Amino acid sequence: MEVQNDDYQEQSSPPQSKQVKASPMSTHTNSVTQRLQKELMALMTNGDAGISAFPEGDSIFKWIGTIEGGKGTLYEGLSYKLSLRFPPDYPFKPPQVMFETMCYHPNVDHYGNICLDILQDKWSSAYDSRTILLSIQSLLGEPNTESPLNNSAAALWKNQEGDKLLSFHIALQRVIKMVHKHYMAGGSS
């Protein structure tokens, strides 16, 4: 004789309302993580000259990037460290990108903030980390002096006589970088 226990069958599977469902936020975070992983792989495989970026520590949302000054520009031979902070709603909002290395430039202030339209009002979800890094690299040689963050650098850039002074500031950056490298390597005076 078989006895069916309807109560047991009902208890073996939880009611619909109590089943664990992925929250919309965690699903979105997963898609952002996947996109950033794809962008990282693309950066590593494209081999674009003078740009690179990698996650900082364990967080895929915090990257350290590097750009080199373009050939034929005042910034040729210089390398700059950048921080990239991706928001949870990336790519619908741009990342926060800042220079970590001092950069004397019309569109970079002394805190490392960057004035670049694609990081502001011209942002599109079609842009990616590669586009950002290439745009900043291009900005080094072709500043927007009509929208400066560093007025003194912009004035020098616009003024032909100031070209020598701007070159001096950039040469000074090179010296500071060399001294810093020497100091960090444990060099003695």
N, C-alpha and C positions, 0 to 999 in steps of 0.2 A: 504494500500500500504506500502510495506516494503522497507526501504532504507538501503542498506548496505554501510557502510563506511569502505572501505578497508584501508584507511589511519589510522583509529582508531585501527583496529586490528593489524596493523604493529607496532603501537606505544605502545600497551598494553604489549607486551613482548619485552624486550630489545634485541638488536642484539646480536648474539653469541659473538662477540669480546668484548662486554661490560659487559657480565655476570661475576659476582665475582667468582673467582676460588681460591682454597686454594693454596698458594705458596708451592713449594717443601720443603722449609725450615720449614714452620709452620707444615706441615705434618710430617716431620722428627722429629721436636721438640715434637710433640704429641706422636710419637712412643717411643721416649726416655723417656718422662714423664711416659708413661704407663709401660715401662720396669722397671723404677726406683720404681714405685709404687708397682709392683709385687715383686721386690727384697726386698722392705721394709716389705711387708706382709710376705714373706718367712722368713726373719730374725726374725720377731716377733713370728711366729708360730713354727719355728724349735727348738727354745729353746736351742741353742748351749751354752754350759757352757763357761762363760768368755768373750763373745763378744756381743756387741749390737751397734746399730746405729739408729739415727733418724734425720730427716731433721732439719736444723737450721733455725728457723723462717719460712717464707712462701715459701722459694725456695726449690723445690725438687732436685735442682742441688747442694745444699750445705748441707752436713751432718756433724754431730758430732758423732764420734764413741768412743767406750770404749773397751779396751781389758784388760784382767787380765793375769798376768804371769802364765804360766803353772805349774802344780804340779810337784815337784821334780826339778825345775829349780831355779837358783839364783833369778829369778824374781817372784817366788811364793809369793802371798800375796800383790803384787803391782798392782795398777790399772793405766792405761794410757789413756789419752784423745787424740783422733786423729781428724784431720779435713780431710774430703773427699770432693773434688771438682770435679764434673762430667762435662766433656766437652760437648758441643752441639752434637758432633759426637760420643758420647758414644753409644754403646759398642765397636765401631771400634777403639777408642783410649782409653787408660786407664785413670782413674781418677788421680788427683794429691792427694796424701795422705801424711800427715805430722803428726808427733808427736807434740801435743800441750803441753803435760807434758814432762818435762825434762826426758831423758832416756839415761843413760850411757851404750852404747852398740856398738860393732864393726861396725854395719851396720846402725847406726843413728848418724848424725852429730849434732853439738851443736845448729843448727837452726831447727832441727826436721826432716830434709830430710831423706828419707829411701832408702837404696840401696837394692832393691829386684827385681830379674829378671822379675817377672811377672808384675811389674809396669813399666818395661822398654821394652827391646827388646824381651822378651818372652810373651808379652801380647797376649791374645786371646779373641775374642768376646764371647767365651763360659764362660769366668770367670765372676763372679758377686761380689757384695759387700761382701757377706758371704765368698766366697773363699779368697778375699783380707784380710779380718779381721782374718780368721783362719790361713792364711799364715804368717801374721805379728806376730800373737801369737806364732806360731811355730818357727819363726825366733828368737824370744827372747831367747829360750832355745838352738837353734841350729844355731848360726851365721855362716855366710860365711866370715871367716877371710882372705880369699884370695882376697876379693874385699871389703875392709873396707872403710867406710867414716870417722871413728874415729880410727886413727892409734894407739893411746895410749890404747884404750880399746881392740883393736885387739891383740896388743903385750901382754897385760895382759892375755887375754883369751888363747893365744897360750902357754904362759909360766906357767908351773906348780907352780913356786914360786909366780908368779903374781896372782894366783888364790885367795890368801888371800887379796891382794890389790883390786882386782876386787870385792870381797865380801864386802870389806870396802866401796867402792864407792856406791854399791847398798844399803848397810845399811845406808849410808849417805842420799841417796835418800829417804829412808823411814823416817828418822828423819826430813828432810826438809818438806816432805809431812805432817807429824804430826804437825809440827810447823805452817805450812801454814793453815791447818784445824783449829787449835786452834785460830790462828789470825783471820781467816775469820768468825769464830763463835763468835768473840767478846770477846775472853778470855783475861784476864789481866795477866801482867807479875808477 
